Amino acid sequence: MTNKKDTRSDVVKENEKKANRDPVSGEVGMHAVGTGLGAAVGGTAAAGAAMAAGATMGSAAGPAGAIIGAAVGAVIGADAGNAIGEKVNPTQLVWWEENYSTRPYVRPGEDFAQYEPAYRSGLEAARKSKGKDFQSLAPSIENNWNLDRGDSQLEWDDARPAVEDAFQSYVKFKPGMDAR
């Protein structure tokens, strides 16, 4: 028995499992555990800070501040928890795994494992880009390539198109990001 998927439908089913869909909206990239933990930690921390501030001020705003602080902290914590979940298990890599072989820079017959670190590097760089474009970040990404590439045999010149492809795709399709 082999570990490889026997049919295209098996691959699609396996990748759907990796999609981390939100159980309510169906949105891809939802990490329920990370989101829940982030919300709990953020809400608790914010409530504690708000209560301490309210108690220090000695006013009636203390309890109200705690409630508002807990709500705001939960929202911020949930977003941070989901971001951590996406970093640990990036949903977009599922798409790249299914489609990498259609990209013009991929050598015929090349295994996804050779390109996966490049896609991961591009996604991570885009997530952290703070509005900077790929060209301005490329030297830094290149400097880290030998650390980030793992077992990939791709040299930077061969990996760069995949890194840029993932970066541009993330920027184009990620909500709240400007298209470049």
Order of alpha helices (4+ residues) and beta strands (2+ residues): alpha-alpha-alpha-alpha-alpha-alpha-alpha
